[in-house]
Amino acid sequence: MVRQRRYFFIKVGILLSALWLTAGCSTLDDDRSDCGNTFELNYQLRLVTNMTTELETHLTTITEVDVANALSMHLKDIFTDFAHDVDLSFYDTEGALDRLQHEQHIMNANQSSYTLTLPMRKYMHLAIANIAKNDVVSLTGDDHSPSSKLQQADGQLKDGMEVLPSHTTGLFTARQPMEVLSGVDQTFNVRLYMANCSATLVLDTKGHAYNDIKVYTTGFANAFSIRDSSYVFTDSSPLVIADPVATDNSLLCFCSVNFPSRDEIPASARRRAEKKAPLWQFKVYLTKPDGSITETILNIDEPLKAGDLKIIKGELDDDGAVRPYNSTVGVSVTLDWNHGGEYDTPL
């Protein structure tokens, strides 16, 4: 599958001076290893995504193209080549790996310059873009480089389920070892890559009446370790709300923004599972006119990766269950969900 690349350059000039070490940089001191120097730090936000391909492949009819346009607008602050804010940390590479310098800037532009003050030494530099306006994910543990991570909020109990809103921004991160030298012109190129992704369910109601539909996704990471560029998974994953996307036609569209899924199910989990465990799921709860609720669980075995959009299409049947068009998507349906009655639907 083609993954488009859109590059966004942030040129940041960093002035290194020894204001922290004035005595060591006097004009009478022959050892000037701690003195300052001027160098450039170039940030490149790299949006590597399959979004355009996914939209053009799965939403092709005139009616579906209208949905694709609405979905693109809904995700404009997620799959973006624009940085609202940047969070820059410079860490010691020895001892407790403490943070030595921290900068936060509102950019709202494609290019900006800042002046920082740092002594000559080796650093581990971590950068995050678009965290300031994300209501669901926060930067935690950032006093030390190993513990710095993007932490998703805990879900809130609702209707007996742990529910979490979708992420509200596209998050980008980078890590860059740096050694600042004295008397040398240096340029460091830092590439930031997207850390979250999106899942979308498009439904044709086929004229079936209903009172309400709630859609969730689950099976994703709860945190992202920035220095190691690795995701953190827990035994239980909250249900991420797939927000309804307003369309101008009869098709329904629900979209969640979240961290990625696993690439594969751990062997220990496979041994515990009686059936094949999916990588991630859609859970759909449809309230029928008589007040009963039909639960449909769509099991997806294809990984949802950082920077990607995944679209699943389907239709409603007479029981209010979702029938996916993709034959590789597994289905489990519970009629009258409040009182049980589960059966597996063969495709």
Disulfide bonds with the S-S distance in Angstrom:
Cys25-Cys35 2.41
